[in-house]
Amino acid sequence: TGLSPGALYHCRVRSQDAAGHVAVSADLTFTPASPDTTPPTGSVTINNGATATNHPIVTLTLAATDNSGTVSQMQCSNDNVTYTTPEAYATSKTWTLTSGDGTKTVYVKFSDPSGNWSTPVSDSINLDTTPPAITVTSPSDGAIYGPS
């Protein structure tokens, strides 16, 4: 700790055994890498981009990339406040929307191995679990049409 990223450092290792013999390594150099502070970027799509669904269980399609080459974890939420426990990143996930008909938004955050979390991405879908009501106004109940 306390080393400056990008600076060149020299190191030698000196050791001594119980008999008093001393050995010194050659001069070794190293340069600490800059820490990764760039979060992943990603997207989420509900039910392949459908605008509506009649079932609260949906499929999320997830895509994320990171400058390190690895997206390691993700978290999901229905309210952008309470998120699931971090889980391994996957490109597909089954998700349950909140109850009640209406527009539902799902939020997802992604993490890289350095612990950088993305800003939430989201997608919305209309949950409509109420079947349509049918009213027949013509012909009236019991009516007979046609030749008599």
MOLIN-V84081 format. One record per pair of residues at least 24 apart in sequence whose C-alpha atoms are under 6 Angstrom apart, sorted by sequence separation. I is the first residue (numbers start at 1). J is the second residue. D is the distance in whole Angstrom. If there is no record, write none. Layout:
{{I;J;D} {I;J;D}}
//
This chain:
{{7;31;6} {41;65;6} {102;126;5} {6;31;6} {40;65;6} {102;127;5} {6;32;6} {40;66;4} {101;127;5} {5;32;5} {80;107;6} {101;128;5} {5;33;5} {63;91;6} {78;106;5} {5;34;5} {62;91;5} {77;106;6} {61;91;6} {62;92;6} {77;107;5} {61;92;5} {76;107;6} {60;92;6} {76;108;5} {60;93;5} {75;108;6} {59;93;6} {75;109;5} {59;94;5} {74;109;5} {58;94;6} {74;110;4} {58;95;5} {73;110;6} {57;95;6} {73;111;5} {57;96;4} {72;111;6} {56;96;6} {71;111;6} {72;112;5} {56;97;5} {71;112;5} {72;113;6} {52;125;5} {54;127;6} {51;125;5} {52;126;4} {53;127;5} {54;128;5} {52;127;6} {54;129;5} {39;116;5} {39;117;5} {40;118;5} {43;121;6} {45;123;6} {39;118;5}}
//
